[in-house]
Amino acid sequence: MTEAPRPASEPSPPSAGGPAPQYTGEPASQSASEPTPQSPGEWAPPPAAEPAPAAEPAHLSEGGPALLDVRDLRVHFPITRGTVFRRTVGHVHAVDGVSLQLAAAETVGLVGESGSGKTTLGRTIVGLIPPTSGTILFRGRAPDARAGAGYRAERSQLQMVFQDPTASLDPKWRAGASIAEPLRVNQIGTRAERRERVRDLLELVGLSPKHARRYPHELSGGQRQRVGLARALALNPAVIVADEAVSALDVSIRAQIINLLQQLQDELKLSYLFIAHDLAVVRHLSDRVAVMYLGQIVEQGRAADLYSDPRHPYTVSLLSAVPVPDPAAEAQRERIILPGDPPNPASPPPGCRFHTRCWLREQLGGPERCAVAEPAPRLVSAGHTAACHFTDEVPGRAAGSVAGQTAGPAS
């Protein structure tokens, strides 16, 4: 998440260079105050600014504005040709017009097959990838890299837990040095205070202080993921983006990390953007769920509503792949197997991006509307939207595929 000087006993790595990525969209109305030390190794987050005058969805919270508000976000990566005279010949539409909200102490699950843009969206939210266009509002205002220390204070409130716990840790650094890295970068506390803070964080995530002296290769996969989580918690963030944080772990260790995430959310009032492929785990953890396909969110709503009454054909096909621990219910379900691979994000198809693989369009006789007009999100119920021209046709035709969707995560 952040770059830090090496510990005193090790040489300092070369700087990555380049300016911090900037958010585009609404300019900040005022500069955020610098962090104020409160206790050893800690500081209080800057006071929340007045929220932008925009109507918030009713399903977010009881009358309060969204803690994180993503509006029409786009991330396009250029495709270049040539060596001496490089030219741009196209763009990969990794994220294309995504709007998403996250309330305080809420968990939003983000699902979709590989290549749908989930990780790119998460990295853009925390500032690791600059957006092409769109707005990211945190506590009602857009973080601006030109604000200097104010931007750093706001950026520290958005942290990330990466998918690969091994690759996310420097193999030459001990676990304690990795956890203390954000504290050193932000010049928080003395060396003794940072050591004490590292001990507290290790105990918070269920590790012993002695693990601070170990290198990543001396830790198990679950222990490395706990170290990554402790590093993300070092600056007391408000939002954590968990990118496939449990997918690389064994089932038993996965259950421990899931329980730890829930415990930390209860104790610290954290908000999670939980990116995953395991739909059972997402349902267990999430208050709301958003489904991504080819850079766009095709359906989102409360977890109970989306799992019991999916209204987009892609969501139905994903749910049909989730095993149900009831043999009778499983025998009655119909598995929907989508033909082919997702289209190339460098040249997405016109109209609905899912129409080239859509089982519902095939059943309806291939209406031309799907291939010509891009569907706008339709309100299905309170807080439940789906981007499909035929949302009313989905329930009856998908009943056999989603029957029995009451299972929780595997333990």
Secondary structure, DSSP 8 states (H G I E B T S, - for coil): -------TTS-------S------SS--SS-----EEEETTEEE--------S----TTSSSS---SEEEEEEEEEEEEEE-SSS-EEEEEEEEEEEEEEEE-TT-EEEEE--TTSSHHHHHHHHTTSS--SEEEEEETTB---GGGTHHHHHHHTTEEEE-S-TTTTS-TTS-HHHHHHHHHHHTT-S-HHHHHHHHHHHHHHTT--GGGGG--GGGS-HHHHHHHHHHHHHTT--SEEEEESTTTTS-HHHHHHHHHHHHHHHHHH--EEEEE-S-HHHHHHH-SEEEEEETTEEEEEEEHHHHHHS--SHHHHHHHHTS--S-HHHHHH-------S----TTS--SSSTTTTT-HHHHHTT--THHHHS----EEEETTEEE--TTGGGHHHHHHHHHTT-------
